[in-house]
Amino acid sequence: MTILVAYVPRPEGQAALDKAIEIASRRKERLVVVNASPGGPKEDPSFADVQDFERVERLLASTGLDTELKQYVRGKNAVEEIGNLVETLQVSLLVIGLRKRSPVGKLIMGSVAQELLLSVPCPVLAVKSAV
């Protein structure tokens, strides 16, 4: 079985990653971390840059777990990419980070977390950051 983490380079992404490492260690499960962006001309703050990607790679290597780090920029949104991984891997748990947003922010921007909660067939653990 696999624990999948939807990672973003923000405090809520780190909180999700930390919790997933803790659970994967306890359950002795494989851990897959995914960072996805549709790409395009505008910068996406959810996309991990090279420095952050390498930091996460080092963190995963230090855990002693069976891990894999994936990063996608191929025109699909994060929900599609994560949904595809949930379907193709034996995912026992999806871990996502949550951040506080205003009602207007939710209306205008939509919510990846909400879409994932409603669309994936596996259990989802939503983690808040302490910050």
C-alpha positions as CSV (number, residue, x, y, z in Angstrom):
1,M,0.0,0.0,0.0
2,T,1.0,3.6,-0.6
3,I,0.5,6.9,1.2
4,L,0.3,9.8,-1.2
5,V,1.0,13.4,-0.2
6,A,-0.1,16.4,-2.3
7,Y,2.8,18.7,-1.6
8,V,3.0,22.5,-2.0
9,P,6.0,24.6,-1.0
10,R,4.1,26.4,1.8
11,P,3.7,25.7,5.6
12,E,0.5,23.6,4.9
13,G,2.5,21.5,2.4
14,Q,5.3,20.9,4.9
15,A,2.7,20.0,7.6
16,A,1.1,17.4,5.3
17,L,4.6,16.0,4.4
18,D,5.6,15.7,8.0
19,K,2.4,13.9,9.0
20,A,2.6,11.6,6.0
21,I,6.2,10.6,7.0
22,E,5.0,9.9,10.5
23,I,2.1,7.7,9.3
24,A,4.2,5.9,6.7
25,S,6.8,5.1,9.3
26,R,4.3,3.7,11.7
27,R,2.4,1.7,9.0
28,K,5.6,0.7,7.1
29,E,4.0,1.8,3.9
30,R,5.5,3.3,0.7
31,L,5.4,7.1,0.6
32,V,4.8,9.0,-2.7
33,V,5.0,12.8,-2.7
34,V,3.6,14.7,-5.6
35,N,3.9,18.4,-6.6
36,A,1.8,19.3,-9.7
37,S,1.1,22.4,-11.7
38,P,-0.5,22.9,-15.1
39,G,2.4,25.2,-16.1
40,G,2.0,28.0,-18.5
41,P,3.1,31.6,-18.7
42,K,2.1,32.7,-15.2
43,E,4.1,31.6,-12.1
44,D,2.3,29.0,-9.9
45,P,3.1,29.4,-6.1
46,S,2.1,25.8,-5.6
47,F,5.0,24.6,-7.8
48,A,8.1,23.6,-5.9
49,D,11.3,25.3,-7.3
50,V,14.6,23.4,-7.6
51,Q,15.8,24.4,-4.2
52,D,12.6,23.2,-2.4
53,F,12.4,20.0,-4.5
54,E,16.0,19.1,-3.5
55,R,15.2,19.9,0.1
56,V,12.3,17.5,0.0
57,E,14.4,14.8,-1.7
58,R,17.0,15.1,1.1
59,L,14.3,14.9,3.8
60,L,12.7,11.8,2.1
61,A,16.2,10.1,1.8
62,S,16.8,10.6,5.5
63,T,13.6,8.8,6.5
64,G,14.7,5.3,5.6
65,L,11.3,4.7,4.0
66,D,10.5,3.5,0.5
67,T,9.8,6.9,-1.0
68,E,9.3,8.6,-4.4
69,L,9.0,12.3,-5.3
70,K,7.1,13.2,-8.4
71,Q,6.7,16.6,-10.0
72,Y,4.4,17.2,-12.9
73,V,4.0,20.2,-15.3
74,R,2.0,18.9,-18.2
75,G,-1.1,20.9,-18.6
76,K,-3.3,19.1,-16.1
77,N,-4.3,20.7,-12.8
78,A,-3.3,19.3,-9.5
79,V,-6.6,17.5,-8.9
80,E,-6.3,15.6,-12.1
81,E,-2.7,14.6,-11.5
82,I,-3.4,13.5,-7.9
83,G,-6.6,11.7,-9.0
84,N,-4.7,9.8,-11.6
85,L,-2.1,8.7,-9.1
86,V,-4.8,7.6,-6.6
87,E,-6.3,5.4,-9.4
88,T,-2.9,3.9,-10.6
89,L,-1.2,3.4,-7.2
90,Q,-2.7,1.3,-4.3
91,V,-3.3,4.4,-2.2
92,S,-4.4,3.7,1.3
93,L,-4.4,7.4,2.4
94,L,-4.1,10.8,0.7
95,V,-2.6,13.5,2.9
96,I,-3.2,17.2,2.0
97,G,-2.4,20.5,3.7
98,L,-5.1,23.1,4.4
99,R,-4.7,26.8,4.8
100,K,-7.2,29.3,6.1
101,R,-9.0,31.3,3.4
102,S,-11.7,33.9,3.4
103,P,-15.1,33.0,2.0
104,V,-14.5,35.3,-0.9
105,G,-11.1,33.7,-1.5
106,K,-12.8,30.3,-1.7
107,L,-15.4,31.6,-4.1
108,I,-13.0,33.2,-6.5
109,M,-10.1,30.8,-6.3
110,G,-11.9,27.5,-5.8
111,S,-10.4,24.9,-3.5
112,V,-8.1,22.1,-4.6
113,A,-8.5,20.5,-1.2
114,Q,-12.3,20.5,-1.5
115,E,-12.2,19.0,-5.0
116,L,-9.8,16.2,-3.7
117,L,-12.0,15.5,-0.7
118,L,-15.0,15.1,-2.9
119,S,-13.5,13.2,-5.8
120,V,-10.9,10.6,-4.7
121,P,-12.1,7.2,-3.6
122,C,-9.5,6.7,-0.8
123,P,-9.5,8.2,2.7
124,V,-8.1,11.8,2.9
125,L,-6.3,13.3,5.8
126,A,-6.4,17.1,5.9
127,V,-3.6,18.7,7.9
128,K,-3.3,22.3,9.1
129,S,0.0,24.0,9.6
130,A,0.9,25.4,13.0
131,V,1.8,28.7,11.3
